[in-house]
């Protein structure tokens, strides 16, 4: 897998497995950084960790790139990522579309089928 393409490009398609792998790595890194924030005392009074916050800011661009590629696999524009801004319904819709539903079979306007 080409990590540079996966994390920086907004073109092409990825399947559910690559999407969940990205989410898993992101969550694992966040958990580790939250633990480190707790151990070294870099949490604010609200419980927000400095290291975790820095990682979250850095991860915004790669996350949007991965989400766009997954939307492309579903035959939709990457702009559909903005649906997550709708409270509750948007997050549920995003999870179903990105993580549960299969992509379009065969090539579509965004590229060849990643499972082919």
Beta strands, then each sheet from edge to edge (+ up, - down):
end
